[in-house]
Amino acid sequence: MASTGLSKTFSSGNRKTWTWSGWIKRGSGLGGDHALFSTGTYPDLFQFIFNAPDDCLRALNYESGTDNLDIYTNARYRDVNGWYHIVLAVDTTQATSSDRAKLYVNGDEVTSLQASTYPSQNTDLKINLAQAHSVGYRVGHSDQYFDGSMTHIHFIDGTQYQASDFGETDATTGIWKPKTAPSVTYGTNGFFLKFENSGAFGTDSSGNSNNFTVNGTMTQTIDTPSNVFATLSPLYPNTQYGTFSNGNNTVVGNSATNASTNNSTLASSQGKWYMEYKIIQVRNTSYPSVGMIGSEDASNNIQVGTASNSVSYRAGGTILTGGSTTATINSFVANDIIGIAMDLDNGAVYFSKNGTWENSGDPTSGASKTGSLYSFTPSDLYHFSSTVFQSDSSVSSNFGNGYFGTTAVSSAQNPDDGIGIFEYDVPTGYRALCTKSINAEEYS
């Protein structure tokens, strides 16, 4: 949602009592101010944000430039793989000051705060006024755009609810999950944004018809709190040499002297997994390179293909296994799509170019693998990985979300279990690297 947000101008509502709830997955915008919900213009405004530079959550209400509400967490929210359920529940009529504003993350109330300024009893906050309200950016200043994904955004006008009104613990998995139809009363200005209609992302499902205007271009994803797909991670040691975008699925090199190795947020030690890279730009015969890497090597800041537990397909058409060239195949250029089939049960890797398996490979039968795991360790975790260099080397990954950047794949092929969307046929028995498929593999 970077440079994108939603806005709506409301009539006046309850300024003392209200609740905001949303499911949030962070993207690459760590370390900056990223607004979840806001209204007004400084010196009179309300904003609920991930706060720079420490990625803490912060709720601020300014009255003539002085904050009469400031809840600022000690916890830093830097997970770019999972979803956060965040609830801010306000009722300034409460007698106890700390009850006037409560913050919940993943079902638990946050009480460890580096700032805890609560409004005086019965204070009218700078929210629910007859002015523009926004989701995903700071509306009064057109800044602090949120980078990442959102779903099930609720605003309640007139009631202070708890996190348990919007989420619950799954009895089987123990995971905190959304209540898809919570029993809440929305009030006059209340809304419920599901983002389920890709042609009308601002549609309100509360029954109030409080529809929002979409500013910018939003992209729908099948990554949800119930099933998380892998992305590239900006948190490995040398990813500071790459620039991430599109939910951390696109990476561009940004250093003249250092390569950025970018590994998947999810990994597995067994099973058969498939993903695709679309090549955006090629620098030379070495960059970009795409493949897989063991977790020990991934944590040691090593380029894909050069590590002991690593195999890569390089732009010039070579397969690099544990630092040695083990095969020569077709080179690739911009707009080529490289498929990777990672067979951790048999220690083999297969590469395809635009739907054709290289070296007469056949992942289904096990014939002619284009890369073997150099020192395969069955207990190790293996990631999909890529390495880019400078601004003229870049890739976009599809782990099953069905997009390269903001462009949907054209043919929409599915794995056997139906979970994931890819450009080319997925080999029989291979799955998308996502939490549902990993759970199925682990407990099969």
C-alpha positions in Angstrom: 0.0 0.0 0.0 3.0 2.4 -0.2 1.8 5.7 -1.7 -1.7 4.4 -1.5 -4.5 4.8 1.1 -8.2 5.2 1.7 -10.1 8.2 2.9 -13.6 9.3 3.8 -15.2 12.5 5.3 -17.6 11.6 8.0 -20.3 13.5 9.9 -19.6 14.2 13.6 -19.7 11.1 15.8 -18.8 10.0 19.3 -15.5 11.6 20.1 -15.1 10.0 23.6 -15.7 6.4 22.9 -14.6 4.3 19.9 -12.6 1.3 18.8 -10.3 0.6 15.8 -9.3 -3.0 14.9 -7.2 -4.3 12.0 -5.1 -7.2 10.7 -1.7 -5.9 9.5 1.2 -7.4 7.7 4.3 -5.1 7.4 6.3 -4.7 4.2 9.6 -3.1 3.6 9.0 0.2 5.3 10.7 -0.6 8.6 12.2 2.4 10.5 9.8 5.0 9.2 6.5 6.5 10.3 3.7 4.4 8.8 0.1 5.4 9.6 -2.7 2.9 10.2 -5.5 5.4 10.9 -5.6 9.2 11.1 -7.7 12.4 10.9 -7.0 16.1 11.1 -4.0 18.3 10.5 -1.3 19.4 12.9 -1.6 21.0 15.4 -5.0 19.4 15.8 -5.0 15.7 14.8 -5.2 12.1 15.7 -2.8 9.5 14.4 -2.2 5.8 15.0 1.1 4.7 13.6 4.2 2.5 13.5 6.6 5.1 14.8 10.1 6.0 13.5 12.8 5.0 14.0 12.0 2.1 16.3 8.9 0.5 14.8 6.9 0.8 18.0 3.1 1.3 17.9 2.0 4.8 18.9 -1.4 6.5 19.3 -1.3 10.3 19.5 -4.0 12.9 19.9 -2.9 16.5 19.5 -4.9 19.5 20.8 -3.4 22.8 19.7 0.0 21.0 19.3 -0.1 19.4 22.8 -0.6 15.7 23.1 -3.3 14.7 25.5 -3.1 11.1 24.5 0.2 9.3 23.9 0.4 5.6 24.1 3.8 4.4 22.9 4.9 0.8 23.2 8.2 -0.6 24.3 7.8 -3.5 22.0 9.0 -3.1 18.4 6.9 -4.6 15.7 9.3 -5.7 12.9 7.9 -9.1 11.8 7.5 -8.9 8.0 6.3 -12.5 7.7 3.3 -12.9 10.0 0.2 -10.8 10.5 -0.5 -8.6 13.6 -4.0 -8.1 15.0 -4.0 -4.6 16.4 -6.8 -3.0 18.4 -7.0 0.5 19.9 -10.0 0.8 22.2 -10.8 4.3 23.7 -13.4 5.5 26.2 -12.5 8.8 27.9 -15.5 8.5 30.2 -13.8 5.8 32.3 -12.9 6.7 35.9 -9.5 5.0 35.8 -7.1 6.8 33.5 -5.4 3.7 32.0 -8.9 2.4 31.0 -9.5 5.4 28.8 -7.2 4.0 26.0 -6.2 0.3 25.7 -4.0 -1.2 23.1 -4.0 -4.9 22.1 -1.7 -6.9 19.9 -2.6 -10.5 18.9 -5.2 -10.7 21.6 -3.1 -9.5 24.5 -3.3 -6.1 26.1 0.0 -4.1 25.8 0.9 -2.7 29.2 4.6 -2.2 28.7 4.8 1.4 27.5 7.6 4.0 27.1 4.9 6.7 27.1 1.5 6.6 28.7 -0.3 9.9 28.6 -4.0 9.4 29.0 -6.7 12.0 28.3 -8.6 13.7 31.1 -12.0 12.1 31.9 -14.7 12.9 29.3 -12.2 14.5 26.8 -13.4 14.9 23.3 -10.5 13.7 21.1 -9.7 15.0 17.6 -11.5 12.0 15.9 -15.0 11.4 14.6 -15.3 15.1 13.6 -16.9 16.2 10.3 -13.6 15.9 8.4 -11.5 13.4 6.4 -10.4 10.1 8.1 -7.9 7.8 6.5 -6.6 4.2 6.5 -3.1 3.6 5.5 -1.7 7.1 5.5 -1.8 10.5 7.4 -4.6 12.2 5.6 -4.1 15.8 6.7 -0.5 15.8 5.5 -0.6 13.2 2.7 2.4 11.4 4.2 3.3 8.4 6.4 2.0 5.9 3.9 1.8 2.4 5.2 3.8 -0.3 3.3 2.4 -3.8 3.6 -1.0 -5.5 3.6 -4.2 -4.9 5.6 -7.5 -6.8 6.0 -10.6 -6.7 8.2 -10.3 -3.1 9.3 -13.1 -2.2 11.8 -14.0 1.2 13.3 -16.7 1.3 16.0 -18.4 4.6 16.8 -19.6 4.7 20.4 -18.3 1.5 22.0 -15.0 0.4 23.5 -14.5 -3.2 22.6 -11.7 -5.7 23.5 -9.5 -7.7 21.1 -11.5 -10.8 21.9 -14.5 -9.2 20.2 -12.7 -9.3 16.9 -10.4 -12.4 17.2 -10.2 -15.8 18.9 -7.8 -18.6 19.5 -8.1 -21.5 17.1 -8.8 -24.6 19.2 -6.7 -26.9 17.0 -3.6 -24.8 16.2 -3.6 -22.3 19.1 -3.2 -19.5 16.7 -5.0 -16.2 17.1 -7.4 -15.8 14.2 -10.0 -13.3 13.0 -13.7 -13.5 13.8 -15.0 -13.0 10.3 -18.4 -11.7 11.4 -17.9 -10.2 14.9 -20.9 -9.3 17.0 -20.3 -5.6 17.3 -22.5 -2.5 17.0 -20.8 -0.1 14.5 -22.6 3.1 15.3 -23.1 6.0 12.9 -19.6 6.4 11.5 -18.5 2.7 12.0 -17.2 0.7 9.1 -15.8 -2.7 8.2 -13.3 -2.9 5.3 -12.7 -6.4 4.1 -10.9 -5.5 0.9 -12.5 -8.6 -0.7 -13.8 -6.8 -3.9 -10.7 -6.0 -6.0 -12.9 -3.6 -8.1 -14.0 -1.6 -5.0 -11.5 -1.9 -2.2 -13.2 0.9 -0.2 -16.5 -1.0 0.2 -17.9 -0.9 3.7 -19.3 -4.2 4.9 -20.8 -2.9 8.2 -24.2 -2.2 6.8 -23.6 1.6 7.1 -22.5 2.2 3.5 -19.5 4.2 4.8 -17.6 3.5 1.7 -14.0 4.9 1.3 -12.3 6.5 -1.6 -9.1 4.6 -2.8 -6.2 7.0 -3.4 -3.5 5.3 -5.5 -3.4 1.7 -6.7 -4.1 -1.2 -4.4 -3.2 -4.8 -5.2 -5.2 -7.8 -3.8 -3.3 -10.7 -2.3 -4.3 -14.2 -1.2 -1.8 -13.9 1.7 -4.1 -13.8 4.8 -3.8 -14.2 8.6 -5.1 -17.8 8.0 -2.4 -18.7 5.4 0.8 -16.8 5.2 2.9 -17.1 2.0 6.7 -16.7 2.0 8.1 -13.4 0.8 11.7 -12.2 0.5 13.0 -11.0 3.8 14.7 -7.6 4.3 16.1 -8.7 7.7 19.0 -10.9 6.7 22.5 -9.5 7.2 23.3 -8.0 3.8 19.8 -7.2 2.5 20.6 -3.5 3.3 22.2 -3.5 -0.1 18.8 -4.1 -1.8 15.7 -2.1 -2.0 12.4 -4.0 -1.3 8.9 -3.3 -2.6 5.6 -4.9 -3.5 5.2 -6.6 -0.1 8.9 -7.6 -0.1 8.5 -9.7 -3.3 10.5 -7.4 -5.5 14.2 -6.5 -4.8 16.5 -4.1 -6.7 20.3 -3.9 -6.0 21.3 -0.5 -4.7 25.1 -0.8 -4.0 28.0 -0.4 -6.4 30.2 -2.7 -4.4 28.0 -5.1 -2.4 25.5 -7.8 -3.4 22.2 -8.3 -1.7 21.3 -11.9 -0.9 17.5 -12.2 -0.3 16.1 -15.3 1.3 12.5 -16.4 1.8 10.9 -15.7 5.1 9.7 -19.3 5.3 11.8 -22.4 5.0 11.4 -26.2 5.3 13.6 -29.3 6.0 11.5 -31.7 4.0 9.0 -31.9 1.2 8.8 -30.6 -2.3 8.4 -26.9 -3.0 7.9 -24.6 -6.0 8.2 -20.9 -6.7 9.0 -18.5 -9.6 11.2 -15.5 -10.1 10.6 -13.0 -12.9 13.8 -11.3 -14.0 13.4 -7.5 -14.1 17.0 -6.6 -15.1 20.2 -8.4 -15.7 23.6 -6.8 -14.9 26.0 -9.4 -16.2 26.6 -13.2 -16.3 26.6 -13.5 -12.5 23.7 -11.2 -11.4 21.0 -11.8 -10.7 21.2 -15.4 -9.5 18.4 -17.4 -8.1 18.2 -20.7 -6.2 18.1 -22.1 -2.7 20.3 -21.9 0.4 20.5 -23.6 3.7 19.6 -21.7 6.9 23.1 -21.9 8.4 24.6 -20.3 5.2 21.6 -17.9 4.9 22.5 -16.5 8.3 26.1 -16.0 7.4 25.6 -13.4 4.7 26.7 -15.6 1.8 25.6 -15.3 -1.8 23.3 -17.9 -3.2 25.3 -20.7 -4.9 28.6 -19.9 -3.2 27.6 -21.5 0.1 28.1 -25.1 1.0 24.4 -25.8 1.2 23.4 -23.7 -1.8 22.6 -24.0 -5.5 22.0 -21.1 -7.9 21.1 -20.5 -11.5 23.1 -17.5 -12.8 22.1 -15.1 -15.6 24.9 -16.3 -17.8 23.5 -19.9 -17.8 25.6 -21.6 -15.2 24.6 -23.7 -12.2 26.7 -22.9 -9.2 26.6 -25.6 -6.5 28.6 -25.0 -3.3 30.8 -22.4 -5.1 31.6 -24.7 -8.1 30.1 -24.7 -11.6 28.3 -28.0 -12.0 26.3 -27.4 -15.2 25.9 -25.0 -18.2 22.4 -24.3 -19.4 20.5 -21.5 -21.1 21.2 -18.0 -20.0 18.3 -15.7 -19.0 17.4 -12.0 -19.6 14.9 -9.5 -18.5 11.2 -10.7 -18.5 12.2 -14.4 -18.4 10.5 -16.4 -15.6 12.6 -18.9 -13.7 10.8 -21.7 -11.9 12.5 -23.5 -9.1 11.4 -27.0 -7.8 13.2 -27.8 -4.6 13.0 -31.5 -3.6 14.2 -31.7 0.0 13.2 -35.4 0.2 15.8 -36.4 -2.4 18.3 -33.5 -2.2 17.7 -32.1 -5.7 16.9 -28.8 -7.3 15.3 -28.2 -10.8 15.3 -25.0 -12.7 12.9 -24.0 -15.6 13.0 -21.1 -17.9 9.6 -19.8 -19.2 8.0 -23.2 -18.4 10.6 -25.5 -19.9 12.8 -27.5 -17.5 16.5 -27.1 -18.1 18.9 -29.9 -18.8 15.9 -32.1 -19.8 14.9 -32.1 -16.2 11.7 -33.6 -14.8 10.9 -32.9 -11.2 8.0 -35.3 -11.2 10.1 -38.3 -12.3 13.4 -37.2 -10.7 15.3 -37.2 -14.0 18.2 -34.9 -14.9 18.2 -32.5 -11.9 20.0 -29.2 -12.7 21.4 -28.9 -9.3 22.0 -31.2 -6.3 22.5 -30.0 -2.7 26.2 -30.0 -2.3 26.3 -31.2 1.3 22.6 -31.9 1.9 21.8 -31.9 5.6 18.3 -33.3 6.1 17.8 -31.6 9.5 18.6 -28.1 8.0 16.1 -25.6 6.9 16.3 -24.5 3.3 15.1 -21.2 1.9 14.5 -20.0 -1.7 17.0 -17.3 -2.4 18.3 -14.7 -4.9 21.3 -12.4 -5.1 21.2 -9.0 -6.9 23.9 -6.4 -7.4 23.7 -2.6 -8.1 20.6 -0.9 -9.4 20.8 -2.7 -12.7 20.2 -6.2 -11.2 16.7 -7.0 -9.9 14.0 -9.7 -9.6 10.4 -10.1 -8.6 9.3 -13.3 -6.8 6.1 -15.2 -6.8 5.8 -17.7 -3.9 2.1 -18.4 -4.8 0.5 -15.0 -4.3 0.0 -14.9 -8.1 1.8 -11.6 -8.8 5.1 -10.4 -10.1 5.3 -6.9 -8.7 1.8 -5.5 -9.2 1.0 -7.5 -12.3 -1.0 -10.7 -11.9 0.2 -13.9 -13.6 -1.5 -14.6 -16.9 -2.2 -18.3 -16.7 -3.0 -18.9 -13.0 -1.7 -22.5 -12.5 -2.2 -24.2 -9.1 -0.3 -26.9 -7.2 -2.0 -30.2 -6.5 -3.4 -29.0 -3.2 -4.9 -25.9 -4.9 -3.0 -23.5 -2.6 -1.1 -20.9 -4.7 -1.2 -19.2 -8.1 1.7 -19.5 -10.5 2.5 -18.6 -14.1 3.5 -22.1 -15.2 2.4 -25.7 -14.4 3.5 -26.8 -10.9 5.2 -30.3 -11.0 3.1 -33.0 -9.5 3.7 -33.3 -5.7 5.2 -29.9 -5.3 3.6 -27.2 -3.1 3.8 -23.4 -2.6 5.9 -22.4 0.4 3.1 -21.2 2.7 2.0 -22.0 6.3 -0.9 -24.2 5.3 1.2 -26.3 3.0 4.1 -26.5 5.4 1.7 -27.7 8.1 0.2 -30.3 5.8 3.8 -31.5 4.9 4.9 -31.6 8.6 1.8 -33.6 9.7 1.3 -35.8 6.6 
